[in-house]
Amino acid sequence: MKELEVIVASVPDRDQVVAEIWLEGKQLAEVRRANDGFLAEIYPQQPAALP
């Protein structure tokens, strides 16, 4: 089973805290408050190599 982790972090380039979403040591996304709700920024990943 793959491990999904959510970390609440205070990063220097953001005004408020963010929620970072990680899967097996790779950051998949970041969620933060926006003016009228929330904003999710998705980080593209390289596809896994086939065996």
ABEGO torsion letter per residue (X at the ends): XBBBBBBBBBBAABABBBBBBBBGGBBABBBBBBAAEBBBBBBBBBBBBBX
